[in-house]
Amino acid sequence: VMIGGLIGGFIVAMITIFKKEWAPVTSPIYALLEGLVLGGISAVTNARYPGIGIEAVSLTFGTLFVLLLAYSSGLIPVTQKLRMGIVAATGGIMVFYLLQMLLGFFGITFTSINGGGFIGIAFSLFVVAIAALNLVLDFDFIERGVQYGAPKYMEWYGAFGIIVTLVWLYLEILRLLSKLRSRN
């Protein structure tokens, strides 16, 4: 079920990205499929570290609400420099993860980054921070869409963006908590 959700979620995400006007239909389907994936990953991780799933969910939604409050109060203004910095950091993380995956096929691993040591935890904290800051970009995208009178389907596309970011944030928080628990 988890693999089906992963493959189906990827396909639906690609459709949503390239056919934004389909977002009112594809966004809920994507959320459902990612729910299967996250449920499976959470179950496996929770079997190893009991209680970690609810901790990760709590931290993810706590982060969402704190950043929404900070954004809506004007505490975090989205400037062009901030936007570029977050996008560049997100792209760098994506390139690193792809490189790590490709090198893994040849037996090359980054044990210090994937481990529970100082470097691994610091890297995970950095990635969690960047994933969280992507929520601010999602909020800004939605707000600017409203200001410019974007078509109705863009509301769903904005919701899709938040779902994608929350899935990434949850997985990174789960990974960080796993690293922290592996130290004990």
Secondary structure in CASP SS format (residue, H / E / C, confidence):
PFRMAT SS
TARGET T0000
AUTHOR 0000-0000-0000
METHOD secondary structure of the structure
MODEL  1
V C 1.00
M H 1.00
I H 1.00
G H 1.00
G H 1.00
L H 1.00
I H 1.00
G H 1.00
G H 1.00
F H 1.00
I H 1.00
V H 1.00
A H 1.00
M H 1.00
I H 1.00
T H 1.00
I H 1.00
F H 1.00
K C 1.00
K H 1.00
E H 1.00
W H 1.00
A H 1.00
P H 1.00
V H 1.00
T H 1.00
S H 1.00
P H 1.00
I H 1.00
Y H 1.00
A H 1.00
L H 1.00
L H 1.00
E H 1.00
G H 1.00
L H 1.00
V H 1.00
L H 1.00
G H 1.00
G H 1.00
I H 1.00
S H 1.00
A H 1.00
V H 1.00
T H 1.00
N H 1.00
A H 1.00
R H 1.00
Y C 1.00
P C 1.00
G C 1.00
I H 1.00
G H 1.00
I H 1.00
E H 1.00
A H 1.00
V H 1.00
S H 1.00
L H 1.00
T H 1.00
F H 1.00
G H 1.00
T H 1.00
L H 1.00
F H 1.00
V H 1.00
L H 1.00
L H 1.00
L H 1.00
A H 1.00
Y H 1.00
S H 1.00
S C 1.00
G C 1.00
L C 1.00
I C 1.00
P C 1.00
V C 1.00
T C 1.00
Q H 1.00
K H 1.00
L H 1.00
R H 1.00
M H 1.00
G H 1.00
I H 1.00
V H 1.00
A H 1.00
A H 1.00
T H 1.00
G H 1.00
G H 1.00
I H 1.00
M H 1.00
V H 1.00
F H 1.00
Y H 1.00
L H 1.00
L H 1.00
Q H 1.00
M H 1.00
L H 1.00
L H 1.00
G H 1.00
F C 1.00
F C 1.00
G C 1.00
I C 1.00
T C 1.00
F C 1.00
T H 1.00
S H 1.00
I H 1.00
N H 1.00
G C 1.00
G C 1.00
G C 1.00
F H 1.00
I H 1.00
G H 1.00
I H 1.00
A H 1.00
F H 1.00
S H 1.00
L H 1.00
F H 1.00
V H 1.00
V H 1.00
A H 1.00
I H 1.00
A H 1.00
A H 1.00
L H 1.00
N H 1.00
L H 1.00
V H 1.00
L H 1.00
D H 1.00
F H 1.00
D H 1.00
F H 1.00
I H 1.00
E H 1.00
R H 1.00
G H 1.00
V H 1.00
Q H 1.00
Y C 1.00
G C 1.00
A C 1.00
P C 1.00
K C 1.00
Y H 1.00
M H 1.00
E H 1.00
W H 1.00
Y H 1.00
G H 1.00
A H 1.00
F H 1.00
G H 1.00
I H 1.00
I H 1.00
V H 1.00
T H 1.00
L H 1.00
V H 1.00
W H 1.00
L H 1.00
Y H 1.00
L H 1.00
E H 1.00
I H 1.00
L H 1.00
R H 1.00
L H 1.00
L H 1.00
S H 1.00
K H 1.00
L H 1.00
R H 1.00
S H 1.00
R C 1.00
N C 1.00
END
